[in-house]
Every structure is written in C-alpha cells, then in structure tokens.
Amino acid sequence: MYKLLLLHDNATESADDVNQVLAGDLEEAICLHAVYYALWLRFNALPERYNWQMKVPEVLFYPLRPEFIESTYYLYRATKNPFYLHVGMDVLNSLNNYTRVQ
C-alpha cells in the first residue's frame, strides 16, 4: 500500500477510497479503508494528521470530516458486505460518545 510509505497522512486522504471504488479498484480501496478503520478504532476518530513513522497522531483534534464514513458507504454499496454496516455503527457510536458538546 503506497499510503504506508508516506511520513504523514491527513484525514482527508481517507477519501481516496471513494475514488478507488468508483474506478473499480475495490481491492486497494478495501485495504486502505482497513488502515483507516484501524486508526479509527484506536483513537475513536481519525486524527487530523498521523505520523506513520512515529506511529502517533500529530494533530489531535477531529473536525468531523465526512470522508471516512463516505468511503464506508461507497464500499458497502459496492460490495454489499455487512462488515461496512458494522463500521458505520462504530463510527456513529464514537461520534455520539466522544464528539458531543454540552
């Protein structure tokens, strides 16, 4: 996966999955989505910028970007794999639990 060779990764790059799904490159889209989902599970959101070399987020806030959930939606539509419904519920639960304001 070419993304893992980069030193930094921005949250907006999770939208690359959508482009790959639309181009018919499902295998690469699924692999990239798995990487972003692992980050989501680790931090309950995607860090705005992640340093792959040091394996730490460099920008610690999450501005509610829609790219990851859009990628999840497109992958579900393309594959009909219920795993992506599970991912959607994880994202929804994380947003409800960690991003609400009082």
Secondary structure, 3 states (H helix, E strand, C coil): CHHHHCCEEEHHHHHHHHHHHHCCCHHHHHHHHHHHHHHHHHHCCCCCEEECCCCEEEECCCCCCCHHHHHHHHHHHHHCCCHHHHHHHHHHHHHHHHCCCC
